[in-house]
Amino acid sequence: MNIKLLVLITAALIPTFCVAGTHQGNTSIQSFSKAKKHMQRDIYTVPNHMKTLYCGASFNRDKYIKLPHGFITEVHKKRTKRWEAEHIIPAENFGRAFKEWREGNEVCVDRKDKPFKGRKCAEKANKEYRLMQSDLYNLYPTIGAVNATRQNYNFVMLPNTVDKSYRTFGSCKMVIDSKGKKAQPPERSRGMIARTYMYFEAAYPKYNMSRKQRQLMDAWDKQYPVTQWECERSERIEKIQGNKNPILISRCN
């Protein structure tokens, strides 16, 4: 091969490898339970920022929530007392990229020798899935009732028209279209949500946003800039998890 051509090819390839190296996801935490403990003990410990993502509900070090005035829910009422760790990109939405989730695995057999698949199998049989599931950048505290109602719905901007299928939470501006399986988050959370989606796509080859979803996240990212707490949270996660958030590196300096 022509030496000059070889040099050009090599030069073109080197930046690609460097970029890929900086976009590494979680490589240290494989336990979702451990990730939740880190959230409680090491991340959400600053009084002014011990609040749930969507509704801004305050909570204490034992995870007990003080519901905001005017918050209401018709469903999952028992799950309003303590915050839960919500996957901004739902586990099912990236989990289905794994064969173990879709088809199962030889190690996924219960005590009665009955095979199983889905989340439990992916968690048991695939390390990459466990790392993605436990990534602290993708986990935020939310009121359990809101978490349960949102399920694995994608975020969108819903029409202003009132629909009977919409689930609302009173003073909390989270709106969930249970019929259309979509959710519209409050403005206070949209920037963080957008940059979480952007991080996840940058960090994990198995996850890709749709074109429409990427357009929305790009818009929210521009409309709702990074906050000081978002940067501090990222620093805390980096100390625990080891990897930087490439989306926030330049914005937090």
N, C-alpha and C positions, 0 to 999 in steps of 0.2 A: 504493500500500500504506500502511496505517496506520503512522505514524512510530514509535509505541510498540511495535508488533509487529515492525517492522524492527530496532529496537534490541535487542529480546529475542532475535531470531534471530541477530543479529551476535554478541551476547554468548555465545550457546551455541556458536557456531562457533569463536571465537578460541581457547579452551582446547584444542580438538581439534588445531588447527594447531600450537600450541606443544608439545603432547605429542609429536606426530609428529616434530617437529624434534629433540627430545632423544633419540629412539630411532633414531638413524641408525646404520647398519652401517659396515663397512669401505668407504672411498672412495679409498684411496691405494695399496694393495698389490694388484696384479693377477696377480702371479706366485707360484705355489705354491712354486717353488724359492727365491724371494726370502724368502717367509715362513719357510721352514725354516731359512734362514741367519740370519734375525732371532732365531729361537728359540735357536739355538746360540750366537750372538755377543752378543745383547742381553738375553735373558730368563733363560735357564737358565745363570747364571754364578755364582750364590751356592752355595758348596759344600754347605751343609746342605739345599739344595732342588734339587740336581741329582739328582733321582730320578724314575723312571718313575711314571706316574699310578696304574696298577693294582697293580703288584707292589712298588713302592718300591725298585726296583733302582737302585743308585748308578751314575753314569756320569761320565766326565771331559769336558774341553772338546773333545775330538776325537770325542765321542759314543760312545766305547767303554764297554760295560756290564760291571759286575761283578755277575753274577747272584747273587741272594740264596740263602743256604743252603737247600737243599731244593727249589729250583725245578726242575721237570722239564717236558718237552714231548715228545710223540710225533710231532709234525708241525712242519714249517718250522724244523728245527733250525739251519739255516744263518743264519736271521734272528734269532739270539739275541745276536749280538756287538755290534751297535750299535743305538741307539734309532731309532725311526721316528716321524714326525709323524702322529698319528692324529686323524682327524676324529671328534669326539665325536658330532656329528650327521653320519652318513656322507654322503659326497658324493652317492651315488646317491639317498639319501632326500630330498635337496632338489633334486638335479639333474633328477629326472624331472618337475619342475614346468616345465622349460624345453623348448620345442618342439624345439630343436636336439638335445637328448638323445634325445627320443622319435622324431623323424622325420628328423633331419639338416638340412642347410642347403646351399645352392648352393655355398658356399665349402668344404664338407667333401668334398673329392675327393682321393684319393691319387695317387701318381705314375703309376699305371696307369689313371687316370680312373675308379676304382671309388669310388662314394659310401660314406661311413661316417657313423655317428651315435654316440650314447652320450657318454661323458665327454669323449673327445677332440674331438668336434664342438662340444659346449657350451663347452669351454675355448677353442676356436679362434674361434668365431663370436659369443659373447655376453659382453660386458663384465660384466654383472651377475653372471653365473655365476662368472666369474673372481674377482670381488671376494668373493663368498660362499665360494668354495673356499679363498681365501687368508686368510680372517679369523683372526687370531691368537687371538682369544678362544675359538675352536672347536678349536684345535690343542693337543695335549698329547703329550709324549714317552712312548712305550710300547715294550716289548720287541717286536721285529718279529714274533716267532712268535705273540704274543698278538694283535697287530694283524691279522695275516693270518687267524687263526682266527676272530676276531670278525666279520670281513667287514662287512656292512652291517646286522647284526642289531640290533634294538631292545633296550633294557634293560628287564628285568622282575625280579620276585622269583620265583624258581623254587621248585617244591615241594621239601620236604626229602627226599623219596624219591630213592634213587639210581637213575639211569637210565643204561643202557648208551650212550646217545647223547651223554651229557655229556662235554665235554672239560674236564679240570682240569689245573692246573699245579703240583701239589705244594704247597709252602708258600705259594704265591701263591693267594689266595682268589678268583680269577676263575673263574667257571664258565660254560661255553658249551654250550648245547643245540643241537648241530649239526642234529639232526632237526627240532626245532621252530623253528630259526632265531631263537633268543633268547639273551641274555646277562645274567648277573647279576654286577655288579661288586663288588669288595670294599668293605667299609664305608669304608675310608680315602678312597675316591674318590667316594662317592655324592653328597655335598653339592656338590662342584665340578661333577659331571656335571649335576645338577639345575639349577644356576644357569646352566650353559652352554646347556642346552635353553631355559630361560626367556629368556636374552639373545637367542638366535637368533630365537625367535618374536617378540620385541619389536622386533628390528632389521630383520627381513626379511619383508615382506608375503607373499612367495611360500612361506614356511614356516609351517605350523601343526601343532601337536601334536594327537593324538587326545584325546578326553576322558579315556580311561583312562590314557594316557601323562602327561597334565597332572596328574592326581590323584596319580600316583606321584611325579612330580618335585616337586610341592608338599609331599608328605609327606617326601621326602628333604631338601628344603630346610629344613624345620622341624627335622627330626631331627638333621641334621649342619650346625651353624652355620658361618658364614664364618670362615676362619682368617686370621691375619696375613699368611701367605705368599700366600694367594689375593688379598688386597687389594694387596700389593706387586706381584704379577704383573700385576694389572689396571692399576696405575699405569705399569708399564713398557710394557705394550701400548699404552696411551693415548698415550704419548710417541712411539711408533713409528708407530702407525696413525692417530692423530688423533681417534678417537671414544671417548666414554666408554661404560662398561658401565652402563646404567641400573639393572640389577638390584643392582649393588654400591654405587652412589653413597651411599645412606643407611646401608647396613650397615657400610661401611668408615670412617665418620666417627665 
